[in-house]
C-alpha cells in the first residue's frame, strides 16, 4: 500500500482519507499532594469559569484596546489574541486566550470573524461574557491539526487586528 504525503492514506484506488494527528503523550501526572504549588498544574477552577466584563468607550471610533482571532469560518470561537497595555480592556481584565462567549447578548461561539469585528466596533458600551480557554485558543494557531486538510489551504489566517 502506497501513501501520499504525511497525512493521506489510500482507501481504494484514487480515494484518500486524512489520518488523525499523531498521538501525543499526556503530560506527566502530578500527585494530588504536589498540585497546589506545581508550576504545570492549576487547580483553581475559578480562573476558567465564565465572567462578565463591561468595556466603555466615549465614542464608537475609539480603540477597543484588544485584538481578536478565530471565527466560524476557521472552525473555532472568537478569542482575545492581544490586549494593549494600559488600555481600558487591560484595566477590566481581558487576557490573551479569553474566549468571547457573548457580546451584548449576541452569541459569539458561532459567529464569523468579520461579523464579530462589526459587533464589537459598533458599540460604545460592550458587555462581554468571557472564559479563559487556552486550549481552544492554541487551536487557532494549529490549523493543520484541527481543520480538514482540503479546506485549510483555502482559508485565510484566523488572525484579525484593527
N, CA and C of each residue as an Amber inpcrd file, in Angstrom:
protein
   486
   0.8510000  -1.1760000   0.0000000   0.0000000   0.0000000   0.0000000
   0.8950000   1.2380000   0.0000000   0.6770000   2.1380000  -0.9260000
   1.4820000   3.3520000  -1.0110000   0.7740000   4.4880000  -0.2930000
   1.5650000   5.4580000   0.1490000   0.9820000   6.6350000   0.7970000
   1.4390000   7.8750000   0.0620000   0.6170000   8.8890000   0.0940000
   0.9450000  10.1930000  -0.4700000   1.0060000  11.1820000   0.6650000
   2.0850000  11.8730000   0.8090000   2.1910000  12.8740000   1.8700000
   2.2330000  12.2110000   3.2340000   2.1850000  13.0200000   4.2640000
   2.2570000  12.5080000   5.6230000   0.8930000  12.0820000   6.1290000
  -0.1570000  12.7900000   5.7570000  -1.4770000  12.5550000   6.3310000
  -2.4140000  11.7380000   5.4550000  -2.0810000  11.4810000   4.1750000
  -3.0150000  10.8230000   3.2740000  -2.7420000   9.3290000   3.1830000
  -3.7820000   8.5210000   3.2970000  -3.6810000   7.0770000   3.1770000
  -4.7230000   6.6340000   2.1660000  -4.3240000   5.8550000   1.1180000
  -5.3210000   5.4270000   0.1350000  -6.2880000   4.4170000   0.7240000
  -7.5790000   4.6160000   0.4780000  -8.6040000   3.6610000   0.8860000
  -8.8760000   2.6980000  -0.2590000  -9.1280000   3.2500000  -1.4080000
  -9.3060000   2.4860000  -2.6330000  -8.5730000   3.2430000  -3.7100000
  -8.4760000   2.6670000  -4.8680000  -7.7480000   3.3270000  -5.9500000
  -8.3300000   4.7240000  -6.2130000  -7.4960000   5.7540000  -6.0330000
  -7.9120000   7.1270000  -6.3030000  -8.5990000   7.8300000  -5.1400000
  -8.9610000   7.1410000  -4.0560000  -9.6490000   7.7680000  -2.9170000
  -8.6860000   7.8640000  -1.7390000  -8.6330000   9.0120000  -1.0990000
  -7.7550000   9.2130000   0.0420000  -8.5500000   9.7510000   1.2220000
  -8.1140000   9.3840000   2.4230000  -8.7420000   9.8830000   3.6410000
  -7.6330000  10.3930000   4.5570000  -7.8840000  11.4750000   5.2620000
  -6.8900000  12.0220000   6.1770000  -6.7630000  11.1440000   7.4000000
  -5.5360000  10.9770000   7.8580000  -5.2380000  10.2400000   9.0730000
  -5.3960000  11.1750000  10.2700000  -5.7530000  10.6510000  11.4150000
  -5.7910000  11.5240000  12.6060000  -4.3760000  11.9920000  12.9330000
  -4.2480000  13.0620000  13.7050000  -2.9080000  13.5540000  14.0440000
  -2.1450000  12.5070000  14.8440000  -0.8180000  12.5880000  14.8510000
  -0.0360000  11.6290000  15.6250000  -0.3640000  11.7250000  17.1080000
  -0.2230000  10.5970000  17.7910000  -0.5190000  10.5350000  19.2210000
   0.4530000  11.4120000  20.0000000  -0.0850000  12.1630000  20.9390000
   0.7450000  12.9650000  21.8280000   0.6830000  12.3570000  23.2190000
   1.8320000  12.1950000  23.8200000   1.8700000  11.6860000  25.1870000
   1.2040000  12.6940000  26.1170000   0.4120000  12.2290000  27.0780000
  -0.1860000  13.1780000  28.0320000   0.9060000  13.7720000  28.9190000
   0.6260000  14.9130000  29.5280000   1.6320000  15.4960000  30.4360000
   1.8800000  14.5730000  31.6190000   3.0310000  14.7430000  32.2230000
   3.3910000  13.9160000  33.3710000   2.3610000  14.0950000  34.4870000
   1.9790000  13.0020000  35.1170000   0.9900000  13.0370000  36.1750000
   1.5670000  13.7310000  37.4040000   0.7660000  14.5890000  38.0170000
   1.1950000  15.3210000  39.2050000   0.4040000  14.7710000  40.3910000
   1.0820000  14.1970000  41.3780000   0.3680000  13.6780000  42.5550000
  -0.4380000  14.7830000  43.2360000  -1.5940000  14.4190000  43.7870000
  -2.5040000  15.4190000  44.3530000  -1.8650000  16.2710000  45.4380000
  -0.9530000  15.7150000  46.2160000  -0.3460000  16.4780000  47.3040000
   0.6990000  17.4840000  46.8050000   1.1100000  17.4080000  45.5240000
   2.0700000  18.3520000  44.9640000   1.4020000  19.4080000  44.0840000
   0.1250000  19.2780000  43.8030000  -0.5410000  20.1240000  42.8180000
  -0.6580000  21.5890000  43.2210000  -0.8390000  21.8680000  44.4910000
  -1.0580000  23.2430000  44.9280000   0.0950000  24.1660000  44.5360000
   1.3260000  23.6740000  44.5610000   2.4910000  24.5130000  44.2640000
   3.2240000  24.1070000  43.0000000   2.6280000  23.2450000  42.1940000
   3.2920000  22.7780000  40.9770000   3.0860000  23.7780000  39.8410000
   4.1620000  24.1530000  39.1170000   4.0270000  25.1730000  38.0660000
   3.1900000  24.7190000  36.8620000   3.0750000  23.4140000  36.6310000
   2.3260000  22.9060000  35.4790000   0.9020000  22.4920000  35.8170000
   0.4510000  22.7920000  37.0180000  -0.8750000  22.3540000  37.4250000
  -1.6220000  23.5110000  38.0590000  -2.7860000  23.8110000  37.5360000
  -3.6040000  24.8830000  38.1000000  -4.9090000  24.2590000  38.5760000
  -5.0750000  24.1730000  39.8560000  -6.3020000  23.5700000  40.3950000
  -7.3290000  24.6210000  40.7980000  -7.1180000  25.8710000  40.3900000
  -8.0660000  26.9260000  40.7070000  -9.0870000  27.0340000  39.5700000
 -10.1770000  26.3080000  39.6970000 -11.2070000  26.2600000  38.6690000
 -11.8110000  27.6450000  38.4350000 -11.7610000  28.5020000  39.4130000
 -12.3180000  29.8450000  39.2990000 -11.7710000  30.5790000  38.0730000
 -10.4900000  30.3710000  37.7560000  -9.8720000  31.0580000  36.6080000
 -10.5230000  30.6920000  35.2810000 -11.1950000  29.5450000  35.2060000
 -11.7380000  29.0540000  33.9510000 -13.2580000  29.2070000  33.8410000
 -13.8830000  29.7610000  34.8600000 -15.3270000  29.9690000  34.8360000
 -15.6750000  31.2130000  34.0130000 -16.8430000  31.2180000  33.3740000
 -17.2520000  32.4200000  32.6350000 -17.3600000  33.6290000  33.5620000
 -17.0030000  34.7870000  33.0480000 -17.1000000  36.0340000  33.8050000
 -17.6380000  37.1140000  32.8800000 -18.2270000  38.1310000  33.4560000
 -18.8070000  39.2240000  32.6820000 -18.0160000  40.4960000  32.9370000
 -17.6500000  41.1760000  31.8510000 -16.9450000  42.4570000  31.9450000
 -17.6490000  43.4490000  31.0190000 -17.5360000  44.7250000  31.3540000
 -18.1180000  45.7740000  30.5110000 -17.0380000  46.7740000  30.1490000
 -16.8740000  46.9850000  28.8550000 -15.9030000  47.9350000  28.3310000
 -16.6670000  49.1630000  27.8610000 -16.2850000  50.3360000  28.3540000
 -16.9360000  51.5950000  27.9850000 -15.9970000  52.4200000  27.1170000
 -16.5340000  52.9620000  26.0420000 -15.7890000  53.8910000  25.1820000
 -16.6260000  55.1430000  25.0350000 -15.9810000  56.2980000  24.9040000
 -16.7470000  57.5430000  24.7820000 -17.3860000  57.6650000  23.4020000
 -16.7440000  57.1020000  22.3670000 -17.3470000  57.0960000  21.0240000
 -16.9420000  55.8030000  20.3110000 -17.7340000  55.3980000  19.3440000
 -17.5230000  54.1240000  18.6530000 -16.2160000  54.0910000  17.8630000
 -15.6300000  55.2370000  17.5690000 -14.3810000  55.2680000  16.8130000
 -13.1470000  55.1090000  17.7040000 -13.3300000  55.1380000  19.0450000
 -12.2040000  54.9260000  19.9590000 -11.7090000  53.4850000  19.8400000
 -10.4160000  53.2900000  20.1270000  -9.8260000  51.9530000  20.1020000
 -10.4980000  51.0460000  21.1250000 -10.5970000  49.7570000  20.7730000
 -11.1060000  48.7740000  21.7300000 -10.0340000  48.3970000  22.7430000
  -8.7890000  48.3810000  22.3260000  -7.6920000  48.0180000  23.2230000
  -7.3570000  46.5420000  23.1930000  -7.9430000  45.7980000  22.2680000
  -7.6150000  44.3750000  22.1380000  -7.8550000  43.9150000  20.7100000
  -7.2060000  42.8040000  20.3430000  -7.3730000  42.1660000  19.0390000
  -8.0500000  40.8200000  19.2390000  -8.6940000  40.3440000  18.1900000
  -9.3250000  39.0330000  18.2440000  -8.8220000  38.1670000  17.0900000
  -9.0070000  36.8650000  17.2370000  -8.7380000  35.9240000  16.1550000
  -9.7560000  34.7950000  16.2480000  -9.9080000  34.0720000  15.1380000
 -10.8320000  32.9430000  15.0870000 -12.1190000  33.3070000  14.3820000
 -13.1090000  32.4740000  14.5250000 -14.4060000  32.6760000  13.9030000
 -14.9450000  31.3920000  13.3040000 -16.2270000  31.4110000  12.9660000
 -16.9010000  30.2320000  12.4330000 -16.2000000  29.6910000  11.1980000
 -15.7070000  30.5790000  10.3380000 -15.0510000  30.1270000   9.1080000
 -13.7350000  29.4080000   9.3800000 -13.2230000  29.5030000  10.5990000
 -11.9880000  28.8250000  10.9940000 -12.2720000  27.6570000  11.9390000
 -13.5440000  27.3230000  12.0960000 -13.9630000  26.2030000  12.9490000
 -13.5420000  26.3780000  14.4010000 -13.6110000  27.6070000  14.8780000
 -13.2940000  27.8590000  16.2850000 -14.0570000  29.0990000  16.7450000
 -14.0310000  29.3450000  18.0300000 -14.6920000  30.5150000  18.5780000
 -13.8670000  31.7760000  18.3480000 -14.3200000  32.8710000  18.9350000
 -13.6040000  34.1480000  18.8710000 -12.7860000  34.2830000  20.1640000
 -11.4980000  34.5500000  19.9920000 -10.5810000  34.6370000  21.1330000
  -9.8700000  35.9820000  21.1420000  -9.5610000  36.4690000  22.3450000
  -8.7370000  37.6610000  22.5040000  -7.3040000  37.2280000  22.2170000
  -6.6640000  37.8780000  21.2260000  -5.2990000  37.4820000  20.8600000
  -4.2440000  38.4620000  21.3750000  -4.6730000  39.6700000  21.7080000
  -3.7260000  40.6590000  22.2270000  -4.4960000  41.7100000  22.9990000
  -3.9480000  42.1240000  24.1200000  -4.5260000  43.2140000  24.9120000
  -3.4640000  44.2940000  25.0250000  -3.8170000  45.5050000  24.6130000
  -2.8650000  46.6100000  24.6830000  -2.6450000  47.0200000  26.1410000
  -1.3900000  47.1170000  26.5560000  -1.1120000  47.5180000  27.9390000
  -1.7150000  48.8870000  28.2610000  -2.2210000  49.0320000  29.4520000
  -2.7930000  50.2820000  29.9740000  -4.0380000  50.7430000  29.2190000
  -4.6510000  49.8670000  28.4530000  -5.9070000  50.2070000  27.7740000
  -7.0700000  49.8950000  28.7110000  -8.2590000  50.3370000  28.3330000
  -9.4520000  50.0210000  29.1300000  -9.6570000  48.5020000  29.1790000
  -9.3800000  47.8090000  28.0800000  -9.5130000  46.3470000  28.0470000
  -8.5650000  45.6980000  29.0610000  -7.3700000  46.2260000  29.1830000
  -6.3980000  45.7330000  30.1630000  -6.8990000  45.9970000  31.5830000
  -7.4430000  47.1800000  31.8130000  -7.9180000  47.5460000  33.1570000
  -9.1080000  46.6960000  33.6220000  -9.9660000  46.2720000  32.6820000
 -11.1260000  45.4610000  33.0980000 -10.8030000  43.9730000  33.1530000
  -9.5710000  43.5900000  32.7740000  -9.1340000  42.2120000  32.9690000
  -9.1740000  41.2950000  31.7620000  -9.3000000  41.8230000  30.5450000
  -9.2120000  40.9550000  29.3760000  -7.8100000  40.3640000  29.2990000
  -7.7290000  39.0940000  28.8790000  -6.4450000  38.4100000  28.7860000
  -6.3490000  37.6730000  27.4550000  -5.1400000  37.5240000  26.9620000
  -4.9160000  36.6840000  25.7970000  -5.4330000  35.2860000  26.1310000
  -6.1230000  34.6600000  25.1920000  -6.7210000  33.3190000  25.3190000
  -8.1050000  33.3480000  25.9640000  -8.6590000  34.5370000  26.2420000
 -10.0560000  34.6080000  26.6680000 -10.9290000  34.3020000  25.4570000
 -11.8740000  33.3860000  25.6210000 -12.8550000  33.1560000  24.5640000
 -14.0330000  34.0800000  24.8350000 -14.4660000  34.7980000  23.8090000
 -15.6190000  35.6880000  23.9370000 -16.8560000  34.8570000  23.6430000
 -17.7060000  34.6710000  24.6590000 -18.9070000  33.8420000  24.5080000
 -20.0900000  34.6570000  23.9940000 -20.2820000  35.8510000  24.5540000
 -21.3490000  36.7350000  24.0840000 -20.8800000  38.1870000  24.1740000
 -21.4710000  39.0110000  23.3260000 -21.2570000  40.4680000  23.3740000
 -22.6340000  41.1100000  23.2850000 -23.0060000  41.8340000  24.3290000
 -24.3150000  42.4980000  24.3910000 -25.4460000  41.5230000  24.0290000
 -25.3390000  40.3020000  24.5160000 -26.3780000  39.2840000  24.2930000
 -26.2720000  38.5390000  22.9730000 -25.3100000  38.8770000  22.1200000
 -25.1290000  38.1980000  20.8280000 -24.1610000  37.0440000  21.0160000
 -24.5740000  35.8450000  20.5720000 -23.7470000  34.6480000  20.7000000
 -22.5050000  34.7660000  19.8230000 -21.3310000  34.6640000  20.4300000
 -20.0670000  34.7400000  19.6950000 -19.4300000  33.3680000  19.5150000
 -20.0900000  32.3070000  19.8840000 -19.4930000  30.9770000  19.7610000
 -19.5740000  30.4450000  18.3340000 -20.5070000  30.9440000  17.5420000
 -20.6580000  30.5050000  16.1470000 -20.8810000  31.7230000  15.2540000
 -19.9170000  32.6330000  15.2810000 -20.0370000  33.8790000  14.5150000
 -18.8240000  34.0210000  13.6050000 -19.0370000  34.5910000  12.4320000
 -17.9240000  34.8620000  11.5190000 -17.0390000  35.9540000  12.1060000
 -15.7620000  35.8970000  11.7680000 -14.8090000  36.8760000  12.2840000
 -15.2270000  38.3050000  11.9230000 -15.5880000  38.5220000  10.6740000
 -15.9560000  39.8770000  10.2240000 -17.1820000  40.3960000  10.9700000
 -18.1500000  39.5320000  11.2060000 -19.3570000  39.9350000  11.9460000
 -18.9990000  40.2670000  13.3960000 -18.0890000  39.4950000  13.9950000
 -17.6480000  39.7670000  15.3690000 -16.9890000  41.1380000  15.4610000
 -16.1350000  41.4510000  14.5040000 -15.4770000  42.7640000  14.4840000
 -16.5230000  43.8640000  14.3770000 -17.4970000  43.6690000  13.5010000
 -18.5530000  44.6620000  13.2990000 -19.3400000  44.9060000  14.5970000
 -19.7200000  43.8470000  15.2800000 -20.4830000  43.9780000  16.5330000
 -19.6510000  44.7080000  17.5850000 -18.3820000  44.3430000  17.7110000
 -17.5240000  44.9810000  18.7100000 -17.3070000  46.4660000  18.4160000
 -17.1100000  46.8030000  17.1610000 -16.7910000  48.1900000  16.8040000
 -17.9890000  49.1220000  16.8300000 -19.2070000  48.6010000  16.6760000
 -20.3630000  49.4920000  16.5560000 -20.9350000  49.9290000  17.9070000
 -20.4480000  49.3980000  18.9980000 -20.9920000  49.7250000  20.3130000
 -20.0080000  50.5380000  21.1470000 -20.5430000  51.4370000  21.9690000
 -19.6930000  52.1830000  22.9080000 -19.6970000  51.5120000  24.2770000
 -20.7570000  50.7890000  24.5980000 -20.8200000  50.0090000  25.8300000
 -20.8740000  48.5420000  25.4260000 -19.8170000  47.8100000  25.7740000
 -19.6920000  46.4210000  25.3440000 -19.6610000  45.5330000  26.5790000
 -20.7320000  44.7810000  26.7820000 -20.7910000  43.8220000  27.8770000
 -20.4910000  42.4480000  27.3080000 -19.3830000  41.8530000  27.7850000
 -18.9250000  40.5750000  27.2570000 -18.9330000  39.5090000  28.3360000
 -19.3420000  38.3080000  27.9450000 -19.1610000  37.1330000  28.7860000
 -17.9590000  36.4020000  28.1980000 -16.9480000  36.1920000  29.0310000
 -15.6770000  35.6010000  28.6080000 -15.3650000  34.3790000  29.4510000
 -14.5310000  33.5090000  28.9000000 -13.9340000  32.4640000  29.7250000
 -12.5070000  32.2670000  29.2520000 -11.6180000  32.0740000  30.1810000
 -10.2290000  31.8030000  29.8650000 -10.1490000  30.3720000  29.3700000
  -9.7330000  30.1920000  28.1030000  -9.7360000  28.8650000  27.4900000
  -8.5030000  28.7140000  26.5970000  -7.3150000  28.5310000  27.2130000
  -6.0840000  28.4720000  26.4280000  -6.0340000  27.3090000  25.4520000
  -6.6740000  26.1900000  25.7710000  -6.6560000  25.0450000  24.8530000
  -7.3220000  25.4130000  23.5300000  -8.4900000  26.0100000  23.5870000
  -9.1770000  26.4200000  22.3710000  -8.4210000  27.5010000  21.6300000
  -7.8030000  28.4150000  22.3710000  -7.0170000  29.4830000  21.7530000
  -5.8180000  28.9140000  21.0110000  -5.1340000  27.9490000  21.6060000
  -3.9900000  27.3200000  20.9420000  -4.3990000  26.6730000  19.6260000
  -5.6090000  26.1770000  19.5590000  -6.0840000  25.5470000  18.3240000
  -6.1550000  26.5390000  17.1710000  -6.3330000  27.8140000  17.4490000
  -6.4050000  28.8010000  16.3650000  -5.0590000  28.9670000  15.6840000
  -3.9770000  28.5390000  16.3340000  -2.6420000  28.6370000  15.7530000
  -2.1970000  27.3530000  15.0730000  -2.9360000  26.2690000  15.2150000
  -2.5180000  24.9790000  14.6840000  -3.5820000  24.4420000  13.7500000
  -3.8060000  25.1460000  12.6440000  -4.8620000  24.7690000  11.7020000
  -4.6800000  23.3590000  11.1690000  -3.4530000  22.9350000  10.9140000
  -3.2140000  21.6580000  10.2610000  -3.7290000  20.4880000  11.0880000
  -3.7510000  20.6170000  12.3940000  -4.2040000  19.5120000  13.2300000
  -5.7090000  19.4720000  13.4020000  -6.3980000  20.6010000  13.2760000
  -7.8010000  20.6410000  13.6580000  -8.7580000  20.9590000  12.5260000
  -8.2580000  21.2780000  11.3530000  -9.1510000  21.5810000  10.2450000
  -9.0040000  20.5210000   9.1800000 -10.0210000  20.3720000   8.3810000
  -9.9730000  19.4740000   7.2560000  -8.8610000  19.9380000   6.3240000
  -8.0040000  19.0100000   5.8910000  -6.8550000  19.3800000   5.0640000
  -7.2790000  20.0470000   3.7660000  -8.3860000  19.6320000   3.2010000
  -8.8300000  20.2120000   1.9380000  -9.2190000  21.6690000   2.0960000
  -9.8270000  22.0280000   3.2320000 -10.2840000  23.4050000   3.4020000
  -9.2240000  24.3030000   3.9980000  -8.2190000  23.7440000   4.6830000
  -7.2390000  24.5910000   5.3590000  -6.3840000  25.3810000   4.3830000
  -6.1530000  24.8560000   3.1780000  -5.3160000  25.5920000   2.2420000
  -6.0490000  26.7710000   1.6100000  -7.3870000  26.7640000   1.6570000
  -8.1270000  27.8420000   1.0160000  -8.6300000  28.8910000   1.9860000
  -8.4070000  28.6980000   3.2940000  -8.9000000  29.6560000   4.2810000
  -7.8440000  30.6980000   4.6040000  -8.2740000  31.9220000   4.8520000
  -7.3210000  32.9420000   5.2960000  -6.9150000  32.6730000   6.7420000
  -5.8930000  33.3470000   7.1860000  -5.4320000  33.2250000   8.5640000
  -6.5230000  33.6700000   9.5230000  -6.6770000  32.9800000  10.6850000
  -7.7200000  33.3800000  11.6270000  -7.3850000  34.6490000  12.4110000
  -6.2050000  35.2080000  12.2370000  -5.8440000  36.4080000  12.9870000
  -6.5850000  37.6210000  12.4430000  -6.9170000  38.5240000  13.3200000
  -7.5730000  39.7480000  12.8990000  -7.1650000  40.8890000  13.8040000
  -6.7410000  41.9500000  13.2320000  -6.3080000  43.1130000  14.0110000
  -7.0340000  44.3420000  13.5210000  -7.2310000  45.2810000  14.3970000
  -7.7640000  46.5850000  13.9890000  -7.1860000  47.6360000  14.8650000
